Amino acid sequence: MTDALKITVAGGGIAGLAAGACLARLGHSVRVAERAPAMTEVGAGIQISPNGFAVLKALGLDKQLAEQAIRIERVRLIDGLSGRDAAVLDVAKYRPNLPFFAVHRADLVSLLADGARAKGAKLDLNAKVTPPPEGAALPGDDLLIGADGLKSVMRACLNETTKPFFTRQVAWRAQIEDQDATPEVQVHMGPGRHLVSYPLTDGRRNIVAVEERTGWADEGWMHADDPAHVQAAFAGFNQTARDWLAQINNVYLWGLHRHPVAGRWHVERQVLIGDAAHPTLPFLAQGANLALEDAWALAHSVTTTGLEAGLPQYQSTRQERVRRIVGAATKNARNYHLGFPPLRFAAHSVLRTIGAVAPERLLARFDWIYAHDVTAQTSR
Ligand SMILES: Cc1cc2nc3c(=O)[nH]c(=O)nc-3n(C[C@H](O)[C@H](O)[C@H](O)COP(=O)(O)OP(=O)(O)OC[C@H]3O[C@@H](n4cnc5c(N)ncnc54)[C@H](O)[C@@H]3O)c2cc1C
């Protein structure tokens, strides 16, 4: 156990707030500096899987999350064209101790902000951080944590600048009113496109619709688009999907870009966490969950071994898992988007058969992601 450190976290998103909570819990003096004037979040949903939930639980935030979220009981993989089930992954039945949740991003951010404050972290708004040169912490601090997200300035300081690669896929995100709160994530899969939807509290439904396309699209949360575009892209899909899309009033378009996992996560007194270190495509819904894991792992490493050994230890314990998940997420779009009808039919038949005969086997393929409990491995 080292002496208490004085730390600034640049960025008050999911990674930064979680780091604030994890470090303050261990007695460090932490300031989370967010450049925005308020801790607001876009109106979107987010899936918290058991590996991320383990961190919330260890922070004592599990009950509040459960109250504000929908506990997901199953994931339904659906042939987008016919509307027929390809497989149902009954997570509540086969993995009762590994809970999945769907929550409003804004609720998750408030929960983490309150949790961080309650443990003694200070949150500063309107506080843009400019990282000092040569890997130094801010004056008077021991450590500067870069939790500044996808377009991280700190990643660029620690690594050579790399140009993101447009994946030729775009994602529309939208919310609609829907009183049907059946606790399942539906994935409607079709040629060159898929649509993921799940219920949220307050009678809302979250929709993310992904399409392959050749034209370039910008990366960013807030690019409004015409609902007619997503409706046209999914015009060949089943009635349920079309009915949801017909209700959309506001939709945002996000160009999906692939960024390499940063080669260097730390230098001297600076370290990266969350999207700043490893942005991931959304096809496994793991970006925020990995950010929660990072926050815990970093706090544990620097507390038990000190900065000099703790920063390399943090990177080495996280890097391989993160690369594997980022790689698996990249591949997942291909699984969802099979176009050639015999291939799609065969793939869905295989899923249907395994799902009926050995549902456990389908779920077991994902245990390496979801059953990983970073807090059990590092119990402090
Ligand atoms: C369509 C879509 C759906 C997704 N769904 C899921 C999902 O279901 N589950 C999941 O786990 N993940 C999901 N993700 C990924 C997830 O949203 C991100 O991985 C996660 O938000 C990353 O958190 P972060 O804190 O690292 O970055 P961010 O959330 O981007 O936060 C970075 C913060 O840093 C601030 N900042 C930036 N620069 C500075 C500076 N210089 N000084 C101070 N502050 C600064 C920013 O204002 C921002 O608040 C999804 C992503 C997309 C695109």
The ligand as a Gaussian input file, in Angstrom:
#p B3LYP/6-31G(d) Opt

LIG

0 1
 C      -23.628000       3.923000     -30.967000
 C      -22.829000       3.515000     -29.735000
 C      -23.395000       2.681000     -28.774000
 C      -22.650000       2.266000     -27.659000
 N      -23.216000       1.405000     -26.759000
 C      -22.454000       0.936000     -25.743000
 C      -22.994000      -0.018000     -24.820000
 O      -24.184000      -0.403000     -24.912000
 N      -22.194000      -0.484000     -23.806000
 C      -20.890000      -0.066000     -23.688000
 O      -20.184000      -0.552000     -22.789000
 N      -20.358000       0.873000     -24.517000
 C      -21.106000       1.371000     -25.539000
 N      -20.570000       2.297000     -26.377000
 C      -19.193000       2.799000     -26.123000
 C      -19.167000       3.808000     -24.979000
 O      -20.106000       4.834000     -25.210000
 C      -17.762000       4.424000     -24.819000
 O      -16.795000       3.417000     -24.879000
 C      -17.649000       5.147000     -23.461000
 O      -18.554000       6.205000     -23.390000
 C      -16.223000       5.651000     -23.255000
 O      -16.157000       6.416000     -22.074000
 P      -14.948000       7.421000     -21.828000
 O      -15.204000       8.018000     -20.489000
 O      -13.661000       6.751000     -22.094000
 O      -15.108000       8.535000     -22.957000
 P      -16.241000       9.629000     -23.109000
 O      -17.550000       9.123000     -22.704000
 O      -16.092000      10.164000     -24.507000
 O      -15.816000      10.792000     -22.083000
 C      -14.712000      11.641000     -22.306000
 C      -14.961000      12.936000     -21.535000
 O      -13.784000      13.709000     -21.535000
 C      -14.120000      15.077000     -21.718000
 N      -12.908000      15.720000     -22.221000
 C      -12.327000      15.571000     -23.435000
 N      -11.194000      16.296000     -23.508000
 C      -11.041000      16.903000     -22.295000
 C      -10.040000      17.768000     -21.754000
 N       -8.962000      18.150000     -22.460000
 N      -10.206000      18.200000     -20.485000
 C      -11.284000      17.845000     -19.734000
 N      -12.263000      17.042000     -20.221000
 C      -12.129000      16.559000     -21.467000
 C      -15.287000      15.015000     -22.692000
 O      -16.052000      16.206000     -22.641000
 C      -16.050000      13.811000     -22.172000
 O      -16.997000      14.150000     -21.173000
 C      -21.315000       2.732000     -27.484000
 C      -20.767000       3.610000     -28.420000
 C      -21.504000       3.983000     -29.550000
 C      -20.877000       4.894000     -30.561000

